[in-house]
Amino acid sequence: MAIVRLSGPAAVAIASQLVKPLPAPRQAAYRHFLDADGGIIDDGICLFFPAPASFTGEDVVELQGHGGPIIIEALLARLFALGARQAHPGEFSQRAFLNGRIDLVQAEAIADLIDSSSREASRAARRSLQGEFSQRINRLVDHLIRLRVEIEAGLDFSDEPLESQSLAGNARHLQQLTLDLECLRQEARQGCLLREGIQVVIAGAPNVGKSSLLNRLAKRDCAIVSDIPGTTRDVLREEIHLDGLPMHIVDTAGMRISNDPIERLGIERAVAEVKNADRILYISADGDEDDDFLSVVGESRELPAVTRVINKIDLTGRAAACKEGPDGEVRIYLSVQEEEGIDLLVEHLKQCVGFQPAGGGLFSARRRHLEALARTSKALLAATTALDQSAEELLAEELRLAQQALAEITGEVTADDLLGEIFSSFCIGK
């Protein structure tokens, strides 16, 4: 089965030459799809959604046929000859956004729903598509507007000093706004984690169990494991989910000082992955002395966050544990071979990013949303300072900037180049 959709001001005129007659609005009807000579290209179901009650807000005609490349090619050729063109990636969603049928968060949620890699991520995307995230943003905007009206009214009558009761009320209102925003930011971070996940790089000396740990976390034999040091020579990637948290795991070549040109190339690639990680799992064997990790990678201050994983405790009799040293460095003692302490590592990774399994109200979010919410938070903090200093004009400006940052999330204020970037990532036909 194949579905072909037409949208735009000429959709009815084009479809009327292909399907005779068009069915009544929003009623499915069996029709022949005709070529220029009146011959039948295919037959199937036709649906007509007149503007503005359609997904795009324009006239939309949907043809549901039998499919097959030859039939679809002939049907598309007929439509193109009648004046239609192929939609750009994301164009249907973009038209829906531009025509006010959905906001930008909902448009992005369509792509997130299609690309979701777990059930939790798809549920969160569905909630964003249904408008849950947008409603939270709009409530904050409404509160901001009411506060701005209060403040700017005072500026218009600056000769009359504000009553202390009014000042206290504005302070409470601003404090509540800040608390609501921080709650939303936390939920948005969780939604972003569900969508994007984290990049974890497994590093360490040769033969300490890096590939074995990858296999254990992935729950399948995706890496070759051998007692011979240096078995892994290149980067190996695997995607897993920990209670819904997407995790992009990278297994790397064993790090040590080496004169072997092939091994050195693998180590160079490992170093590059390490420096781009969200978190490093640095593996060593229980009882081993410090090795060449820092001498190979560089200064520790240049590295992402590191978790020390001490493997092979089954050989020394140590118990599985997760310990934090006085310097804040976390050490997890485990045995990959005996599957001891793996649960401690999993919980630690989730805690590192503040991840909680998807609850009933979690929604999908993107990095640009987090950046806009951060700018909103910064503006509200500056507004609080201005209020404390009785700088009403500065207060009004910071509140305006906060509202503008929130409006960028839903697309009320959006640059054209951002729209192009967002919708170009969609698949064709969405």
C-alpha positions in Angstrom: 0.0 0.0 0.0 1.2 3.5 -0.8 -0.2 6.9 0.3 0.2 10.1 -1.8 -0.8 13.4 -0.4 -1.4 16.7 -2.2 -1.5 20.0 -0.3 -1.8 23.6 -1.5 -4.1 26.0 -3.3 -4.0 23.9 -6.5 -4.6 20.5 -4.8 -8.3 20.3 -5.6 -7.8 21.4 -9.3 -5.0 18.8 -9.8 -6.8 16.0 -8.0 -10.1 16.6 -9.9 -8.3 15.6 -13.1 -7.0 12.4 -11.6 -10.1 11.4 -9.5 -13.6 11.9 -10.8 -15.5 13.0 -8.8 -13.7 14.0 -5.6 -15.5 12.6 -2.6 -17.3 14.7 0.0 -15.1 16.3 2.6 -13.6 13.9 5.2 -15.4 10.9 3.7 -13.4 8.0 2.3 -14.5 6.9 -1.2 -13.3 4.2 -3.6 -12.0 5.8 -6.9 -10.0 5.1 -10.0 -6.8 7.1 -10.4 -6.8 8.2 -14.1 -4.1 9.0 -16.6 -4.3 11.7 -19.2 -6.2 9.5 -21.6 -8.7 8.3 -19.0 -7.0 5.0 -18.5 -6.7 3.6 -15.0 -3.2 4.0 -13.3 -4.5 2.4 -10.1 -7.5 2.4 -7.8 -8.0 2.8 -4.1 -9.3 5.2 -1.5 -9.5 9.0 -1.9 -10.0 11.4 0.9 -10.5 15.2 0.7 -9.8 17.6 3.6 -10.8 21.2 2.7 -8.9 24.1 4.2 -8.5 25.1 7.0 -9.5 21.8 8.6 -6.5 19.8 7.5 -3.1 19.0 8.8 -1.4 21.7 6.7 -4.3 24.2 7.0 -4.6 24.0 3.1 -6.7 21.9 0.9 -5.4 18.3 1.2 -6.2 15.3 -1.0 -5.0 11.9 0.0 -4.7 8.9 -2.4 -4.3 5.4 -1.0 -3.3 3.0 -3.6 -1.9 -0.5 -4.0 1.7 0.6 -4.1 4.6 -0.9 -6.0 7.4 1.2 -7.6 5.9 1.1 -11.2 2.4 2.2 -10.1 3.8 4.9 -7.8 6.1 6.2 -10.5 3.2 6.4 -13.0 1.0 8.1 -10.4 3.6 10.7 -9.5 4.4 11.4 -13.1 0.8 12.1 -13.7 0.6 14.5 -10.7 3.8 16.3 -11.8 2.5 16.7 -15.3 -0.6 18.4 -13.8 1.5 20.9 -12.0 2.4 19.3 -8.6 5.9 18.9 -7.3 7.6 16.7 -4.8 7.5 18.1 -1.3 10.7 19.2 0.4 11.8 17.3 3.5 9.4 18.4 6.3 7.4 20.7 4.1 4.0 19.4 5.2 4.9 20.0 8.8 6.4 23.4 7.9 3.2 24.4 6.1 1.2 23.3 9.2 3.4 25.5 11.4 3.3 28.5 9.1 -0.5 28.2 8.8 -0.9 28.1 12.6 -2.0 24.5 12.8 0.8 23.5 15.1 3.6 25.3 16.8 7.3 24.7 16.4 7.6 22.4 19.4 4.9 20.2 18.0 6.5 20.2 14.5 9.8 19.0 16.0 7.9 16.4 18.0 6.7 14.8 14.7 10.3 14.2 13.7 11.2 13.1 17.3 8.3 10.6 17.2 9.5 9.1 13.9 13.1 9.0 15.1 12.5 7.7 18.6 14.6 4.7 19.5 12.7 3.6 22.6 9.2 3.3 23.8 9.9 5.9 26.5 11.2 8.3 23.9 8.2 7.8 21.6 5.8 8.4 24.5 7.6 11.6 25.4 7.5 12.8 21.7 3.8 12.0 21.6 3.1 14.2 24.6 5.0 17.1 23.0 3.0 16.5 19.8 -0.2 16.7 21.8 1.0 20.1 23.1 2.0 19.4 26.7 5.4 21.1 26.4 3.9 24.1 24.5 1.2 24.5 27.2 3.8 24.7 29.9 5.7 27.4 27.9 2.5 29.3 27.2 1.6 29.4 30.9 5.0 30.9 31.7 4.5 33.5 28.9 1.1 34.4 30.3 2.5 35.0 33.7 5.3 37.0 32.3 2.9 39.2 30.3 0.8 39.9 33.4 4.0 40.9 35.4 5.2 43.0 32.5 1.9 44.9 32.4 2.2 45.6 36.1 5.8 46.8 35.8 5.3 48.9 32.6 2.2 50.5 33.9 4.3 51.7 36.8 6.8 53.2 34.3 4.0 55.1 32.5 3.1 56.7 35.8 6.6 57.0 37.2 5.8 60.2 39.1 3.7 58.1 41.4 5.9 55.9 43.7 4.9 52.2 43.8 3.3 51.0 46.9 5.3 48.6 49.1 2.4 46.1 48.7 2.7 46.2 44.9 6.5 45.7 45.1 6.1 42.7 47.4 3.5 41.3 45.0 5.8 41.6 42.1 8.6 40.0 44.0 6.4 37.0 44.9 5.2 36.8 41.3 8.8 36.8 40.0 9.9 34.3 42.5 7.1 31.9 41.5 8.0 32.4 37.8 11.6 31.4 38.6 10.6 28.3 40.5 8.2 27.2 37.7 10.9 27.8 35.1 13.4 25.7 37.0 10.9 22.8 37.3 10.3 23.0 33.5 14.1 23.1 32.8 14.6 19.9 34.8 11.8 18.1 32.9 13.1 19.4 29.6 16.6 18.1 30.5 15.0 14.6 31.0 13.2 14.9 27.7 16.4 15.9 25.9 18.2 12.9 27.5 15.4 10.6 26.3 15.8 11.9 22.8 19.6 12.3 22.4 21.1 10.1 25.2 24.7 10.4 26.2 28.0 9.3 24.7 30.1 7.0 26.9 33.6 6.0 25.9 35.2 2.9 27.4 39.0 3.5 27.7 41.9 1.9 29.5 45.0 -0.2 29.0 45.0 -3.4 26.9 43.4 -6.5 28.3 41.5 -5.0 31.2 38.0 -6.0 30.0 36.8 -3.1 28.0 35.3 -5.1 25.2 33.8 -7.6 27.7 32.1 -4.7 29.5 30.7 -3.4 26.2 29.3 -6.9 25.5 27.8 -7.1 29.0 26.1 -3.7 28.7 24.8 -4.4 25.2 23.7 -7.9 26.3 25.2 -9.5 23.2 28.6 -10.3 21.7 29.3 -7.3 19.6 33.0 -7.1 20.3 35.7 -9.8 19.9 37.1 -10.8 23.3 40.5 -12.4 23.7 43.2 -12.9 26.3 45.7 -11.4 23.8 46.4 -7.8 24.6 45.5 -5.3 21.8 42.7 -7.3 20.3 40.6 -4.2 19.7 42.5 -2.0 17.2 39.7 0.3 16.0 36.7 2.2 17.4 33.5 0.0 18.0 30.1 1.7 18.5 27.0 0.3 20.1 23.7 1.9 21.1 21.9 0.5 24.1 19.1 1.7 26.4 19.2 1.8 30.2 15.6 2.1 31.5 14.8 4.2 28.5 18.0 6.3 28.5 19.7 6.0 25.1 23.4 5.4 25.5 26.0 5.6 22.7 28.9 3.4 23.9 32.2 3.5 22.2 34.8 0.8 22.8 38.4 1.9 22.1 41.8 0.4 21.6 43.9 -0.2 24.6 45.9 2.8 25.6 49.6 2.6 26.2 52.9 3.9 24.9 53.5 1.9 21.7 55.9 2.0 18.7 53.6 -0.2 16.6 52.2 2.1 13.8 48.9 0.3 13.5 48.4 0.2 17.3 49.3 3.9 17.5 46.7 4.7 14.9 44.1 2.9 17.0 45.2 4.8 20.1 45.0 8.1 18.3 41.4 7.4 17.3 40.7 6.3 20.9 42.1 9.6 22.2 39.8 11.6 19.8 36.8 9.7 21.1 37.7 10.2 24.7 37.9 14.0 24.3 34.4 14.1 22.6 32.7 11.9 25.2 30.0 13.0 27.7 31.6 10.5 30.2 34.6 8.3 30.2 34.6 4.8 31.8 38.3 4.3 32.5 38.8 0.6 33.1 41.6 -1.0 35.0 42.1 -4.4 36.6 41.9 -4.7 40.4 45.4 -4.7 41.8 47.1 -3.1 38.7 49.3 -0.1 39.1 48.5 3.2 37.4 49.1 3.0 33.7 49.7 5.2 30.8 46.2 6.7 30.5 47.0 10.4 31.3 50.3 10.3 29.5 48.6 9.1 26.3 45.5 11.3 26.5 46.8 14.5 28.1 46.1 16.6 31.1 43.1 15.5 33.2 41.6 19.1 33.1 41.1 18.7 29.4 39.0 15.6 29.8 35.3 15.0 30.2 34.0 13.5 33.4 35.8 10.3 34.3 34.4 7.3 36.2 37.1 4.8 37.3 35.9 1.2 36.8 38.0 -1.4 38.6 37.4 -4.8 36.9 38.3 -8.4 37.8 37.5 -8.2 41.5 36.7 -11.9 41.3 40.5 -12.5 41.1 41.2 -10.6 44.3 38.2 -11.3 46.4 37.1 -7.7 46.7 33.3 -7.1 47.0 31.4 -5.1 44.4 31.1 -1.5 45.5 30.7 2.1 44.4 32.9 4.5 46.3 33.6 8.2 46.0 37.1 9.4 46.9 38.0 12.6 48.8 38.7 14.3 45.4 35.1 13.5 44.2 36.3 10.7 41.8 33.9 7.8 41.7 35.4 4.3 41.7 33.2 1.3 40.9 34.5 -2.2 41.7 33.0 -5.0 39.6 33.6 -8.2 37.8 32.4 -8.3 34.2 33.2 -12.0 34.1 31.0 -12.9 37.1 28.5 -10.1 36.4 29.0 -8.6 39.8 28.6 -4.8 40.3 27.2 -4.2 36.8 24.0 -2.9 38.3 26.0 -0.4 40.4 27.6 0.9 37.2 24.2 1.2 35.4 22.7 3.2 38.3 25.8 5.4 38.5 25.6 6.3 34.8 21.9 7.3 35.2 22.8 9.4 38.2 25.6 11.1 36.4 23.1 12.8 34.1 20.3 13.1 36.6 18.2 10.7 34.6 14.9 9.4 35.9 12.7 6.8 34.0 10.0 8.5 32.0 7.0 9.4 34.1 3.5 10.2 33.1 4.2 13.8 32.2 7.6 13.7 30.6 7.8 15.3 27.1 10.4 15.4 24.3 12.8 18.3 24.2 15.8 19.4 22.2 19.1 21.2 23.0 17.8 24.4 21.5 14.9 24.3 24.0 17.4 23.9 26.8 19.4 26.9 25.5 16.3 29.1 25.3 15.2 28.1 28.8 18.7 28.9 30.1 18.5 32.3 28.6 15.1 32.8 30.2 16.5 31.8 33.5 19.4 34.2 33.1 17.0 37.0 32.3 14.8 36.3 35.3 17.8 36.3 37.6 18.8 39.7 36.2 15.2 40.8 36.7 15.3 39.8 40.3 18.4 41.8 40.9 16.8 44.8 39.1 13.7 44.5 41.3 15.8 44.5 44.4 17.6 47.6 43.3 14.3 49.3 42.2 15.6 49.6 38.7 12.2 49.4 37.0 13.4 50.1 33.4 16.0 47.4 33.6 13.5 45.1 35.2 11.0 45.6 32.3 13.8 44.9 29.8 14.9 41.7 31.4 11.3 40.5 31.5 10.9 41.3 27.8 14.1 39.3 27.1 12.7 36.3 29.1 9.5 36.4 27.2 11.3 36.6 23.9 13.5 33.5 24.7 10.4 31.5 25.6 8.6 32.6 22.4 11.6 31.2 20.4 10.8 27.7 21.7 7.3 27.7 20.3 8.2 29.6 17.1 6.4 32.8 17.8 9.8 34.5 17.3 12.0 32.5 15.0 14.7 33.2 12.5 14.2 31.8 9.0 17.5 30.0 9.0 16.5 28.2 12.1 13.3 27.0 10.4 15.3 25.8 7.5 17.6 23.8 9.8 14.8 22.2 11.7 12.6 21.1 8.8 15.5 20.0 6.6 16.0 17.1 9.1 12.6 15.7 8.5 11.9 12.8 6.1 10.1 13.6 2.8 6.3 13.6 3.1 6.2 14.8 6.8 
